Amino acid sequence: MQSSNEQAETKKRKAGAKDDSKKLKMQKAEEKKVGLTLNAPVKCVEILHVKGMLMLGCVKEVTDFEVTVSLPSGLQGFLSIKNICDSYTKLLSEQLDSADTEEICSLPHLFYPGMVLRCVVAKLDVTKRGSLSIQLSINPKLVNKSLTPSSNCLKTSIKPVLSACVESVEDYGYIIDIGVSGTKAFLSKESLKFKHNNLKVGQYLTSQVEEVKNDGRMVQLSANPTTTAQTCAEPKQGWNLTTLLPGLLVKVTKHGLILDFLSSFNGQVDFLHMEPEQASSYTKGLQVNARVLYIEPQTRLVGMSLRSHLIHLETGIEPFPAGRERIGEVVKECKMTAMHHLSGGVLELPDKTLAFVHRNHLKESNEQANENRVFAQPEHICRILDFSPMEQIHFATLRRSVIGKPFYRYHDLQAGQVVEGTVSVLLSHGMVVHLSDHIKGLVPRTHLSDIVLQNPEKKYMEGMKVKCRVLSVEAENKKLYLTRKKTLVESSLPLFLSYNDTRPGRVSHGYIVSVKDFGCIVRFYNGVKGLVPLSELSSEPIVRPEDIFYVGQVVKAKVLQCDPEKGKMVLSFKAVIHAVLPMSHLSDHMSNCPLLWESLQEGDIISKLICSTASHLKTLTKKPTVRWSLEEGVVAKDFSDITVGLQLVGWIKNIMPYGVFVEFPYGLFGLAPKSAMTDKFIRDTTNTFQVGQTVIAKVTNLDEEKRRFLVTLKISEVISPQGDAQTRLINGLQERRAVTEMLVMKGMCEVN
């Protein structure tokens, strides 16, 4: 017996079927005229990805916290660790709250590439790059939410196939969550036909109902992959549009792209889910098996597949293309064999394999679509972008702008390689950089600059093009770590990519990862690291290394000893580059500079220094305002970065009768004419500023041909941060007091 809701649904469906019968007859008549070929102007299945839509998916990649899932029509979704099932979420919470050091059961323990899943669209997000992100869930309470203990599919003697997750592990089997409220399901260990029978809490499985007791409140399950994959859904099980599940195997009657199944259902199949011989012709009324791919209740759309790899799911789906890895490959002499005007085209590669080109990739983004012209061309050059496990076909592009750009693959990347990418998102622990649509790397927070940035969002913006150097790459796990430290990116010294590269006497750039009482640990590339003992930190004795060195600091180190077999290395900082620290760069306040200069003695350690030039001869500065501008990235590194209205921090380099020259970091110079020096009229420029004085300048004029620019130093035209003048005054007074006290302690001056 059907419930009242199911009866109403059946009536509505039958009424809809009658209304659509004329359209179906017309469509069949058209198919008789033109035949069902790949080039026929048929309507393609357009999926409306609304929240709650059910889809069949295939696991593509698994990381500790997220599963990438291949979906029909070449789409991709993401399954978060929080969207597995209630029991798994509870287990994770308990493990985090517990002091037990037992390893947390992460997603790689539960999922593997090629695994087939029934998913529900939990959320649709738009990423910061503007692309659609489909968030999925396999929680049985959402996937099987329309099922109840009284549903016909839980009462019939014909055994239906349902999605499930392990809720708990018992002595003789497993309590299974099938998402049906008020129903307890049990799976015995004896009934399992897996290679590994030790299932874990949260494990996903496709199970078959063996026995139903107590009006649906108790269910006995089995999980034989061969049986569940080949079990057909039957009309007598009472399936309706709200209870229909993706992944069900059904017998269908073919009418071109329209399929009849379960007595009163209509389904659709697109050309990507037909075998080539099925797509070129069909036998009217032929009954075959098909797999349900997705159900969209709002449009009453059911997508199906006739492809053999989806009909036979006993061993899952092949997640990777057969043969060599082809993603990123540029292929010439390709022929367009079919054009589907609402979807895209099919290319035949020289080795006779097929690739699909989405209609957006048939042309450049700024060109008008002309599918007929593309189809008429005898040959094409394409770049393979991805592989869809669900369709078992490569996806390619004809865009010249994409084909001509560098295309990175994890297996091709090597530590030490300089790459270019686009800033995707800033996180608390670093910055994600996309090298291509499929390759992304992480720049750890300590690697965003040569110095640790307090506010990286002021220096980096999403969409910004950046140059990085690869620190390490794990191709199998698709993990890529990059550095933006300018010294490392531009270093011309030998790179230590392995311990075999670290012969005694060789010098290379590295970065400090740990500062200990006994010295510093320096890392290079691919995890190569060495120890700089306390005695090798400096030519002068150092008592507290943490007062001088910091984590993330770029250093030049010389190899003293190395044992490649044991992976141990001893380094030295004593072979350092000498740099110049002008007296005028000891402070923002010129009156304090002579006092600070007098307080210094040979062997003193000077902290809080930063390099202000890009030339071979390094010039250091201790000016707080200049240091702030360098740390926050409020600088111009090249003349091409100069724009009218830009404000920069610099210092007076030369004073001339007609104005003053202002020097900025990275060796840039600007002229402040006499009329732009102050708000007051001045006769003598020498009485207004001192050489070395810190100033804030605003660019007013730019001569790109002669590579010169003018600036103004007028207070009325330069926007100074609120409270900046007061802060600098207070810092100057505190600096004066500190240096005076230091001189008194050294006996170099008397207290008044």
ABEGO torsion letter per residue (X at the ends): XBBAAAAAAAAAAAAAAAAAAAAAAAAAAAAAAAEBBAABBBBBBBBBBBBGBBBBBBBABBBAABBBBBBBGGBBBBBBAAAABAAAAAAAAAAAABABABBBBBAAAABBBGBBBBBBBABBBBBAAGBBBBBBBABAAAAAAABBAABAAAABABBBBBBBBBABBBAAEBBBBAGBBGBBBBBBAAABABABABBBBGBBBBBBBABBBGGGABBBBBBBAAAAAABBBBAAAGBBAAABBBGBBBBBBBBEABBBBGGABBBBBBAAABBAAAAABBBBGBBBBBBBABBBAAAGBBBBBABAAAABAAAEBBABBBEBBABGBBBBGBBBABBBAAAEBBBBBAAGBBBBBBAAAABBAABBBBAAAAAABABBBBBBABBBAAAGBBBBBABAAAAABBBBBAAABBBGBBBBBBBABBBAAEBBBBABAABBBBBBAAAABABBBABAAAABBBGBBBBBBBABBBAAAGBBBBBABAAAAABABBBBABAAABBBGBBBBBBBABBBAAEBBBBBBGGBBBBBBAAAABABBBABAAAABBBGBBBBBBBABBBAAAGBBBBBAABBBBBBBBAAAABABAAAAAAAAAABBBGBBBBGBBBABABABBBBBABAAAAAAAAAGBBBABAAABBBGBBBBBBBABBBAAEBBBBBBGGBBBBBBAAAABABBBABAAAABBBGBBBBBBBABBBAAAGBBBBBABAAABBBBBGAAAAAAAAAAAAAAAAAAAAAAAGABBBX
